Amino acid sequence: LQRNQKSETDEISPAEILKSLLLTPTYKTLN
């Protein structure tokens, strides 16, 4: 989930979080 190698806590927009959730179904399984 670390495509952008800027900063993990740079500025995570809700859109990016939603995108990550949609692109990674396993995330829901982990939580």
N, C-alpha and C positions, 0 to 999 in steps of 0.2 A: 504493500500500500504506500510505498515511499517512492513515487515516481518523481515528484519534484524534490530535488535535493537542495532546497533553499533552507528551510528551517521547519522543524516539525511544529513548532509553536509560533510560526511566522504570523500567519493570519488565516485561520481555518474558517472559511465561510460555510454557512449552513448548506449551501448548494453543493459544496465539495463533499461535505459529510454525507449528504443524501446520495450523491453520485457514488461515493465509496460503498455505501450500504447497498445500492442497487447493483453495483458491479461485483460485490462480494457477498453471495448468499451464505457463505460459511460464517460470516460475521455474526449473523443472527444465531447460528448454531453454537457459536462460542459463548455467546451471552445468554 
